[in-house]
Amino acid sequence: MHHLGKNNSILQVFVDELRNEALQKDRMRFRKNIERIGEILAYEFSKTTTYQKQEIQTPLAKTNSFVFKEQPVICSILRAGIALHHGVLSYLDQADNAFISAYRKMHENGHDFHIEVEYLATPKINQRILIIADPMLATGNSIWEVYQTLTKKEQPKEIHIFAIVAAPEGIAFLKTKLPENTHLWIAKIDEGLNQKAYILPGLGDAGDLAYGEKL
């Protein structure tokens, strides 16, 4: 568990700007702040991965440099995860990429829902480092369904969940479901979920705020 928002930093400033209704009307700023947070999450992740030495030539002499021993696969959950994906990829720019759709399909009672997964495009993830990027970790069901879909035939050796805002209930749920080689990278842990399973205080619908309201 990596809770990066425990202390004040520029990360917290970006999260608070995402929450601010007065600023949310500026979609470009909203998307940019999500990208910035993705960059910070990627940077913190980069401190924990494995590197290998590589000799390079400067204009004056040879010297040692360090590169990732292996590149991860970044999988974003459409559509809210697109901006976060751009931020992560801008730092982990040699990574492979996967995209998957997961959304709440409401039941007729207007209260209950299940997670529907309809689209997947992915490279091989078997025994690779898998990053799942989704701005909001509410109940944890979306990430769990995505993980189950991705691992029907292949198993990653490490799983890293990147989220901007998370609820304690979702974190607790994933801890019971995902394997031990899972890392949660969270910019801010909020108070909890309301009766409709939305995060409080949260920031609203990240997908709608970034790209416009859906039907």
C-alpha positions as CSV (number, residue, x, y, z in Angstrom):
1,M,0.0,0.0,0.0
2,H,1.5,3.3,-1.1
3,H,-0.6,6.3,0.1
4,L,1.1,9.2,-1.5
5,G,-1.3,11.9,-0.2
6,K,-0.5,11.4,3.5
7,N,1.7,14.5,3.4
8,N,1.2,17.9,1.7
9,S,2.9,18.2,-1.7
10,I,2.2,19.4,-5.2
11,L,0.3,16.1,-5.6
12,Q,-2.3,17.2,-3.1
13,V,-2.7,20.5,-4.9
14,F,-3.5,18.7,-8.1
15,V,-6.0,16.4,-6.3
16,D,-7.7,19.4,-4.7
17,E,-8.0,21.2,-8.0
18,L,-9.8,18.1,-9.4
19,R,-12.3,18.3,-6.6
20,N,-13.0,22.0,-6.9
21,E,-16.3,22.6,-8.6
22,A,-15.2,26.1,-9.7
23,L,-12.3,24.6,-11.6
24,Q,-14.0,21.5,-12.9
25,K,-15.7,23.4,-15.8
26,D,-12.3,23.7,-17.4
27,R,-12.1,20.3,-19.0
28,M,-8.6,20.8,-20.3
29,R,-7.3,21.7,-16.9
30,F,-9.1,18.8,-15.4
31,R,-7.5,16.3,-17.8
32,K,-4.1,18.0,-17.4
33,N,-4.2,17.5,-13.6
34,I,-5.1,13.9,-14.0
35,E,-2.1,13.5,-16.3
36,R,0.1,15.2,-13.8
37,I,-1.0,12.9,-11.1
38,G,-0.3,9.9,-13.5
39,E,3.2,11.2,-13.9
40,I,3.8,11.4,-10.2
41,L,2.4,7.9,-9.6
42,A,4.7,6.6,-12.4
43,Y,7.7,8.4,-10.9
44,E,7.1,6.9,-7.4
45,F,6.6,3.5,-9.0
46,S,9.9,3.9,-10.8
47,K,11.7,3.9,-7.5
48,T,10.6,0.3,-6.8
49,T,11.2,-1.4,-10.1
50,T,14.4,-3.2,-11.2
51,Y,17.2,-1.6,-13.2
52,Q,20.1,-2.9,-15.2
53,K,23.4,-1.3,-16.0
54,Q,24.2,-0.2,-19.5
55,E,27.3,1.5,-20.9
56,I,26.8,4.7,-23.0
57,Q,29.0,7.1,-24.8
58,T,28.9,10.8,-23.9
59,P,30.7,13.4,-26.1
60,L,33.6,13.1,-23.8
61,A,33.8,9.5,-22.4
62,K,32.1,6.3,-21.7
63,T,30.0,6.0,-18.6
64,N,27.4,3.7,-17.0
65,S,23.7,4.4,-17.2
66,F,20.7,2.5,-15.8
67,V,17.6,1.4,-17.6
68,F,14.5,-0.7,-16.7
69,K,15.3,-4.3,-16.6
70,E,11.9,-4.9,-18.1
71,Q,9.1,-2.7,-19.4
72,P,5.6,-2.9,-17.8
73,V,2.2,-3.2,-19.4
74,I,0.0,-0.2,-18.7
75,C,-3.7,-1.1,-18.8
76,S,-6.2,1.8,-18.5
77,I,-9.9,1.4,-17.8
78,L,-11.9,3.3,-20.4
79,R,-12.9,6.0,-20.5
80,A,-11.9,7.8,-17.3
81,G,-8.5,6.2,-17.4
82,I,-7.4,7.7,-20.7
83,A,-6.0,10.9,-19.2
84,L,-4.4,9.0,-16.3
85,H,-2.9,6.6,-18.9
86,H,-1.4,9.5,-20.8
87,G,0.3,10.8,-17.7
88,V,1.7,7.4,-16.8
89,L,2.9,6.7,-20.3
90,S,4.6,10.1,-20.6
91,Y,7.1,8.8,-17.9
92,L,7.0,5.1,-18.6
93,D,7.3,5.9,-22.4
94,Q,8.7,2.5,-23.5
95,A,5.9,0.5,-21.8
96,D,3.4,-1.7,-23.7
97,N,-0.2,-0.7,-23.5
98,A,-3.6,-2.3,-22.9
99,F,-7.1,-0.9,-22.9
100,I,-10.2,-2.3,-21.4
101,S,-13.8,-1.1,-20.9
102,A,-15.5,-1.5,-17.5
103,Y,-18.6,0.4,-16.4
104,R,-21.5,0.2,-13.9
105,K,-24.6,-1.3,-15.6
106,M,-27.5,-0.2,-13.4
107,H,-30.3,-2.7,-12.6
108,E,-33.9,-1.8,-13.1
109,N,-34.3,-0.8,-9.4
110,G,-32.0,2.2,-10.1
111,H,-29.8,1.3,-7.1
112,D,-28.0,-2.0,-7.6
113,F,-25.5,-2.5,-10.4
114,H,-22.9,-4.9,-11.8
115,I,-19.7,-4.3,-13.7
116,E,-19.8,-4.8,-17.4
117,V,-16.6,-5.5,-19.4
118,E,-17.1,-5.3,-23.2
119,Y,-13.8,-4.4,-24.8
120,L,-10.2,-5.6,-24.4
121,A,-7.0,-4.9,-26.4
122,T,-3.8,-6.2,-24.7
123,P,-0.4,-7.5,-25.4
124,K,0.9,-10.6,-23.6
125,I,1.0,-10.0,-19.8
126,N,2.2,-13.5,-18.7
127,Q,5.0,-13.1,-16.0
128,R,5.2,-9.3,-16.7
129,I,4.6,-6.2,-14.6
130,L,1.0,-5.1,-15.0
131,I,-0.1,-1.6,-14.1
132,I,-3.9,-1.0,-14.0
133,A,-4.8,2.7,-14.2
134,D,-8.2,3.9,-13.0
135,P,-8.8,7.3,-11.5
136,M,-11.5,6.2,-9.0
137,L,-11.3,3.2,-6.7
138,A,-14.7,3.1,-5.1
139,T,-16.0,-0.4,-4.4
140,G,-13.1,-2.1,-6.1
141,N,-15.4,-4.2,-8.3
142,S,-14.3,-2.6,-11.6
143,I,-10.6,-3.4,-10.9
144,W,-11.5,-6.9,-9.8
145,E,-13.5,-7.6,-12.9
146,V,-10.7,-6.2,-15.1
147,Y,-8.1,-8.3,-13.3
148,Q,-10.2,-11.4,-13.8
149,T,-10.6,-10.7,-17.5
150,L,-6.9,-10.0,-18.0
151,T,-5.8,-13.1,-16.2
152,K,-8.1,-15.7,-17.8
153,K,-5.2,-17.2,-19.7
154,E,-2.1,-15.4,-18.4
155,Q,-0.7,-14.4,-15.0
156,P,1.4,-11.3,-14.4
157,K,4.2,-11.5,-11.9
158,E,3.4,-8.2,-10.3
159,I,0.3,-6.0,-10.3
160,H,0.3,-2.3,-9.6
161,I,-3.0,-0.4,-9.2
162,F,-2.8,3.3,-9.9
163,A,-5.7,5.4,-8.6
164,I,-6.2,9.1,-7.8
165,V,-8.9,8.8,-5.2
166,A,-9.8,5.7,-3.2
167,A,-12.4,4.6,-0.6
168,P,-11.3,2.4,2.3
169,E,-14.1,0.0,1.4
170,G,-12.6,-0.6,-2.1
171,I,-9.1,-1.0,-0.7
172,A,-10.3,-3.6,1.8
173,F,-12.2,-5.4,-0.9
174,L,-9.1,-5.6,-3.2
175,K,-6.9,-6.8,-0.4
176,T,-9.2,-9.9,0.0
177,K,-9.3,-10.6,-3.8
178,L,-5.9,-9.7,-5.4
179,P,-2.8,-11.8,-5.0
180,E,0.0,-10.9,-2.6
181,N,2.2,-9.5,-5.3
182,T,-0.1,-6.5,-5.7
183,H,0.8,-2.9,-5.0
184,L,-1.8,-0.1,-4.5
185,W,-0.6,3.4,-5.5
186,I,-3.1,5.9,-4.2
187,A,-2.9,9.7,-4.4
188,K,-5.6,10.2,-1.8
189,I,-7.7,8.0,0.5
190,D,-11.1,9.5,1.1
191,E,-13.7,9.0,3.9
192,G,-15.8,6.3,2.4
193,L,-18.8,5.5,0.1
194,N,-22.3,6.9,0.1
195,Q,-25.5,4.9,-0.4
196,K,-25.0,4.9,-4.1
197,A,-21.4,3.6,-3.7
198,Y,-19.8,7.0,-4.8
199,I,-16.7,8.2,-3.0
200,L,-17.0,10.9,-0.4
201,P,-15.9,13.7,-0.6
202,G,-14.7,12.4,-4.0
203,L,-14.7,14.6,-7.1
204,G,-17.7,13.5,-9.2
205,D,-17.7,11.4,-12.4
206,A,-14.1,11.7,-13.7
207,G,-15.0,10.5,-17.2
208,D,-17.8,13.0,-17.6
209,L,-15.7,15.8,-16.2
210,A,-12.8,15.0,-18.5
211,Y,-14.7,14.2,-21.7
212,G,-18.3,15.4,-21.4
213,E,-21.5,13.7,-20.1
214,K,-22.5,10.4,-21.6
215,L,-26.0,9.2,-22.5
